[in-house]
Amino acid sequence: MVEITRERMELLYKAQKNSFSCTIVICIIGTFISTILYVIGEDMQGSYRSVILLISFAFFIIPIIYTVISFKKFIPPGNGKIVRAAFQNMRYDFLSDKTVNMLFESIGKAANYADKTMLTLYLCDVYLFRGQINEAISLINSIDRSMFVHYPTIGMTFYEEVMSIYSVIEDNNSVIAAFADGEKFIDECAFRNYLCCSKAVGGLIMYEEARGNYRSALQLLLMRNEFENNIERDNRNSGSVLNHPLAQFSRGIVFINTAELYYLCGDLWEAGQSLDIGGPMVASCPFMLNRANTLSAKIRQAKAEQYNNVNRSETQGQQ
């Protein structure tokens, strides 16, 4: 089983961040040099002018080509125009029949495997949010896995999604079976890039929780939360933080998952605090809100039992 440490995840995170920053810097420098050469060339005459202007054009166009190629590396397959349009709609409506129909239509129109599969995974998410577990399982089982070797990010997303579905309904045996089914693939792809690594950590969290290793699962979750918070902070600093309803809802689910693991570890104060933050974020989704309310009741009961046990011990000590 793959072992993902903070250090290895940090390396992938920094590589992604530095690569992005380097691309921006190269583009800015290239544009700056191109502008200077153009100004110089405009004041020249004859063949020298043509050469300088040609070099100026090269310094302008080459960074653009480099940027386009680099951004294709940042953006994994399965993010074509039709996928981006579907996600744009889902940002503000991720529960309605209209969205389900829109995704079905988009899947039918998708021209390639990567886009079709990502749209199918989006629809699985919607079914999960709506509490239509059987539909989510049936749909995700229809995905062709033979192409995962060419699309590691999609494959990693698939296995995390399968485990998420079974984890929500607390079918631990199926979570373990899903991890075992994808373990070889996960081991091979976990360190391809930061996104694959994050997906692998997500799978490990649910696998450890299903096996009853709650403290290990919590440590992994807190580690991933820290990196995701770093990304959100970077986005906020760049002015691109996402505050649409789907983003808020997704953050709410993270808080609820964190609360659940705190509860299972017996850290009731931390569990309650995390749930108090996450609960309101999923209020628009009856299925997830019910999950949050159920967990809240468990936490209150555990706190009451803990309080009674303390009182009982103190009473016995006084006697």
C-alpha positions as CSV (number, residue, x, y, z in Angstrom):
1,M,0.0,0.0,0.0
2,V,1.3,3.4,-1.0
3,E,2.7,5.6,1.9
4,I,2.1,9.3,1.4
5,T,4.1,11.5,3.8
6,R,3.8,15.2,4.4
7,E,7.2,15.7,2.8
8,R,6.3,13.9,-0.4
9,M,3.1,15.8,-0.7
10,E,4.9,19.1,0.0
11,L,7.3,18.4,-2.9
12,L,4.5,17.9,-5.3
13,Y,2.6,20.9,-4.1
14,K,5.7,23.1,-4.4
15,A,6.5,21.7,-7.8
16,Q,3.0,22.6,-9.0
17,K,3.1,26.1,-7.5
18,N,6.7,26.9,-8.7
19,S,5.9,25.6,-12.2
20,F,2.9,27.9,-12.4
21,S,4.8,30.9,-11.1
22,C,7.7,30.2,-13.4
23,T,5.4,30.2,-16.4
24,I,3.9,33.6,-15.4
25,V,7.4,35.1,-14.9
26,I,8.6,33.8,-18.3
27,C,5.6,35.2,-20.0
28,I,6.1,38.6,-18.4
29,I,9.8,38.8,-19.1
30,G,9.3,37.7,-22.7
31,T,6.7,40.4,-23.2
32,F,9.0,43.0,-21.6
33,I,11.9,42.1,-23.8
34,S,9.7,42.0,-26.9
35,T,8.4,45.5,-26.2
36,I,11.9,46.9,-25.7
37,L,13.2,45.3,-28.9
38,Y,10.2,46.5,-30.8
39,V,10.8,50.1,-29.7
40,I,14.4,49.8,-30.7
41,G,13.6,48.2,-34.0
42,E,11.2,51.0,-34.9
43,D,14.0,53.5,-34.8
44,M,16.2,51.5,-37.1
45,Q,16.2,51.2,-40.9
46,G,17.1,48.5,-43.4
47,S,17.9,44.9,-42.7
48,Y,18.7,45.5,-39.0
49,R,15.2,46.8,-38.4
50,S,13.7,43.6,-39.9
51,V,16.0,41.4,-37.8
52,I,15.2,43.3,-34.5
53,L,11.5,43.2,-35.2
54,L,11.7,39.5,-36.0
55,I,13.5,38.8,-32.7
56,S,11.0,41.0,-30.9
57,F,8.2,38.9,-32.4
58,A,10.0,35.7,-31.3
59,F,10.3,37.0,-27.7
60,F,6.6,37.8,-27.8
61,I,5.2,34.5,-29.3
62,I,7.5,31.9,-27.8
63,P,6.5,32.7,-24.2
64,I,2.9,32.5,-25.3
65,I,3.4,29.1,-26.8
66,Y,5.3,28.0,-23.7
67,T,2.4,29.2,-21.5
68,V,-0.2,27.4,-23.5
69,I,1.8,24.1,-23.3
70,S,2.4,24.6,-19.5
71,F,-1.2,25.3,-18.7
72,K,-2.2,22.1,-20.5
73,K,-0.1,20.3,-18.0
74,F,-1.8,22.2,-15.1
75,I,-5.2,21.4,-16.5
76,P,-5.8,17.6,-16.6
77,P,-7.7,15.9,-19.4
78,G,-11.4,15.9,-19.0
79,N,-11.8,19.6,-18.9
80,G,-12.9,20.4,-22.4
81,K,-15.3,23.1,-23.3
82,I,-18.4,21.0,-22.7
83,V,-17.2,19.9,-19.2
84,R,-16.4,23.5,-18.3
85,A,-19.8,24.6,-19.4
86,A,-21.5,21.9,-17.3
87,F,-19.5,22.7,-14.3
88,Q,-20.3,26.4,-14.7
89,N,-24.0,25.4,-14.4
90,M,-23.4,23.2,-11.5
91,R,-21.7,25.9,-9.5
92,Y,-25.1,27.4,-8.7
93,D,-27.4,24.3,-9.2
94,F,-26.0,20.9,-8.2
95,L,-29.2,19.2,-7.0
96,S,-32.1,19.8,-9.4
97,D,-33.6,17.5,-12.0
98,K,-32.6,20.2,-14.5
99,T,-28.9,19.6,-13.7
100,V,-29.3,15.8,-13.9
101,N,-30.8,16.2,-17.4
102,M,-28.2,18.7,-18.4
103,L,-25.4,16.3,-17.5
104,F,-27.1,13.4,-19.3
105,E,-27.3,15.6,-22.4
106,S,-23.6,16.7,-22.0
107,I,-22.4,13.1,-21.7
108,G,-24.2,12.2,-24.9
109,K,-22.6,15.2,-26.7
110,A,-19.1,14.7,-25.3
111,A,-16.7,13.9,-28.2
112,N,-13.9,12.1,-26.2
113,Y,-13.4,9.6,-23.4
114,A,-11.9,12.1,-20.9
115,D,-14.7,14.6,-21.2
116,K,-17.4,11.9,-21.2
117,T,-15.9,10.2,-18.1
118,M,-15.6,13.5,-16.1
119,L,-19.2,14.4,-16.9
120,T,-20.2,10.9,-15.7
121,L,-18.3,11.5,-12.5
122,Y,-20.0,14.9,-12.0
123,L,-23.4,13.1,-12.4
124,C,-22.3,10.6,-9.8
125,D,-21.6,13.5,-7.5
126,V,-25.1,15.0,-8.1
127,Y,-26.7,11.6,-7.4
128,L,-24.7,11.3,-4.2
129,F,-25.7,14.8,-3.1
130,R,-29.4,13.9,-3.8
131,G,-29.1,10.7,-1.8
132,Q,-29.7,8.5,-4.9
133,I,-27.0,6.0,-3.9
134,N,-28.2,3.1,-6.1
135,E,-28.2,5.4,-9.2
136,A,-24.7,6.7,-8.3
137,I,-23.4,3.1,-7.9
138,S,-25.0,1.9,-11.2
139,L,-23.7,4.9,-13.1
140,I,-20.1,4.7,-11.8
141,N,-20.0,1.0,-12.5
142,S,-20.7,1.8,-16.2
143,I,-17.4,3.7,-16.6
144,D,-14.8,2.1,-18.8
145,R,-11.7,1.6,-16.7
146,S,-9.5,0.3,-19.5
147,M,-8.4,3.9,-20.5
148,F,-7.3,4.9,-17.0
149,V,-3.7,4.0,-17.8
150,H,-3.8,7.0,-20.3
151,Y,-5.7,9.3,-17.9
152,P,-4.3,8.8,-14.4
153,T,-6.0,11.8,-12.9
154,I,-9.4,10.6,-14.1
155,G,-8.6,7.1,-12.8
156,M,-7.7,8.5,-9.4
157,T,-10.8,10.6,-9.3
158,F,-12.9,7.5,-10.2
159,Y,-11.5,5.4,-7.3
160,E,-12.0,8.2,-4.8
161,E,-15.5,8.7,-6.0
162,V,-16.4,5.0,-5.6
163,M,-15.1,4.9,-2.1
164,S,-16.9,8.2,-1.3
165,I,-20.2,6.7,-2.3
166,Y,-19.8,3.6,-0.1
167,S,-18.3,5.6,2.8
168,V,-21.3,7.9,3.0
169,I,-23.6,4.9,3.5
170,E,-21.0,3.4,5.9
171,D,-20.6,0.2,3.8
172,N,-17.1,-0.4,5.1
173,N,-16.6,-3.8,3.3
174,S,-17.3,-2.1,-0.1
175,V,-14.9,0.7,0.7
176,I,-12.2,-1.8,1.5
177,A,-13.0,-3.8,-1.7
178,A,-12.9,-0.7,-3.8
179,F,-9.5,0.3,-2.5
180,A,-8.2,-3.2,-3.0
181,D,-9.5,-3.1,-6.6
182,G,-7.7,0.1,-7.4
183,E,-4.7,-0.3,-5.1
184,K,-2.2,-1.2,-7.8
185,F,-3.3,1.7,-10.0
186,I,-3.3,4.1,-7.0
187,D,0.3,3.0,-6.0
188,E,1.5,3.6,-9.6
189,C,-0.1,7.0,-10.0
190,A,-0.1,8.6,-6.6
191,F,3.0,10.7,-7.2
192,R,2.4,11.7,-10.8
193,N,1.3,15.2,-9.7
194,Y,-0.2,17.0,-6.7
195,L,-3.8,16.3,-7.8
196,C,-3.2,12.6,-8.1
197,C,-1.5,12.6,-4.7
198,S,-4.5,14.4,-3.2
199,K,-6.9,11.9,-4.7
200,A,-4.7,9.1,-3.3
201,V,-4.8,10.6,0.2
202,G,-8.6,10.8,-0.1
203,G,-8.8,7.1,-0.9
204,L,-6.4,6.3,2.0
205,I,-8.5,8.3,4.4
206,M,-11.7,6.3,3.6
207,Y,-9.8,3.0,3.5
208,E,-8.3,3.6,7.0
209,E,-11.6,4.7,8.4
210,A,-13.3,1.6,7.0
211,R,-10.7,-0.5,8.7
212,G,-11.3,1.2,12.0
213,N,-8.0,3.0,12.0
214,Y,-9.6,6.3,12.9
215,R,-6.6,8.2,14.2
216,S,-4.6,7.4,11.0
217,A,-7.5,8.5,8.9
218,L,-7.8,11.7,10.8
219,Q,-4.1,12.5,10.5
220,L,-4.3,12.0,6.8
221,L,-7.4,14.2,6.5
222,L,-5.9,17.0,8.6
223,M,-2.8,16.9,6.4
224,R,-4.8,17.1,3.2
225,N,-7.0,19.9,4.7
226,E,-3.8,21.9,5.4
227,F,-2.7,21.7,1.8
228,E,-6.1,22.5,0.4
229,N,-6.2,25.5,2.8
230,N,-2.9,26.6,1.4
231,I,-4.3,26.4,-2.2
232,E,-7.3,28.4,-1.1
233,R,-5.1,31.0,0.5
234,D,-3.1,31.3,-2.7
235,N,-6.2,31.7,-4.7
236,R,-7.5,34.3,-2.4
237,N,-4.2,36.3,-2.7
238,S,-4.5,36.1,-6.4
239,G,-8.1,37.3,-6.3
240,S,-9.5,34.0,-7.7
241,V,-11.1,32.5,-4.6
242,L,-14.2,30.5,-5.3
243,N,-17.3,31.5,-3.3
244,H,-20.1,30.0,-5.4
245,P,-22.6,27.7,-3.7
246,L,-21.0,24.5,-4.9
247,A,-17.6,25.6,-3.5
248,Q,-19.2,26.5,-0.2
249,F,-21.1,23.1,-0.1
250,S,-17.9,21.2,-0.9
251,R,-16.1,23.0,2.0
252,G,-19.0,22.0,4.2
253,I,-18.6,18.4,3.4
254,V,-14.9,18.5,4.3
255,F,-15.8,20.0,7.7
256,I,-18.4,17.3,8.2
257,N,-16.0,14.5,7.3
258,T,-13.4,16.0,9.6
259,A,-16.1,16.2,12.4
260,E,-16.9,12.6,11.9
261,L,-13.4,11.4,12.3
262,Y,-12.9,13.6,15.3
263,Y,-16.0,12.0,16.8
264,L,-14.8,8.5,16.0
265,C,-11.4,9.3,17.7
266,G,-13.3,10.5,20.8
267,D,-12.3,14.2,20.3
268,L,-15.8,15.4,20.9
269,W,-15.0,19.2,21.4
270,E,-13.1,19.3,18.0
271,A,-15.9,17.3,16.4
272,G,-18.6,19.7,17.6
273,Q,-16.6,22.7,16.5
274,S,-16.0,21.4,13.0
275,L,-19.6,20.3,12.6
276,D,-20.9,23.7,13.7
277,I,-18.9,25.2,10.8
278,G,-19.8,22.6,8.2
279,G,-23.4,22.0,9.0
280,P,-24.8,25.3,7.8
281,M,-22.8,25.0,4.6
282,V,-24.8,22.0,3.5
283,A,-28.2,23.3,4.6
284,S,-29.4,23.4,1.0
285,C,-28.9,19.6,0.5
286,P,-31.4,17.5,2.5
287,F,-29.4,14.3,2.3
288,M,-26.1,15.9,3.5
289,L,-27.9,18.0,6.1
290,N,-29.5,14.8,7.5
291,R,-26.1,13.3,7.7
292,A,-24.8,16.3,9.6
293,N,-27.8,16.3,12.0
294,T,-27.3,12.5,12.7
295,L,-23.7,13.1,13.5
296,S,-24.7,16.1,15.7
297,A,-27.0,13.9,17.7
298,K,-24.2,11.3,18.2
299,I,-21.8,13.9,19.4
300,R,-24.3,15.3,21.9
301,Q,-25.1,11.8,23.2
302,A,-21.4,11.1,23.6
303,K,-20.8,14.3,25.4
304,A,-23.7,13.6,27.7
305,E,-22.4,10.1,28.5
306,Q,-18.9,11.5,29.1
307,Y,-20.3,14.1,31.5
308,N,-22.3,11.4,33.3
309,N,-19.3,9.2,33.6
310,V,-17.2,12.1,35.1
311,N,-20.0,12.9,37.6
312,R,-20.3,9.2,38.5
313,S,-16.5,8.9,39.1
314,E,-16.5,12.0,41.2
315,T,-19.4,10.7,43.3
316,Q,-17.8,7.4,43.8
317,G,-14.5,9.1,44.8
318,Q,-16.3,11.2,47.5
319,Q,-17.9,8.0,48.9
